[in-house]
Amino acid sequence: MLIPTPQRSRLVPTLLVIGALFFIVREPAKAADMASNFMNGFLNVAGALATFIAHLS
């Protein structure tokens, strides 16, 4: 039995998830460092946006 091919709209996200899981399994320390850096950057952007919105009024 063949595995059905994902629809075109789900192909890229599926490949990204598979790549991320492969990276997490092969390099867990680097993956954790990247996740931490991503969260720090996301929180910095959210803080900057909140500050900008607070100074609009």
Summary of the structure (lengths in Angstrom):
residues: 57
radius of gyration: 18.1
end to end distance: 62.0
largest distance: 62.0
contacts: 96
relative contact order: 0.07
helix: 81%
strand: 0%
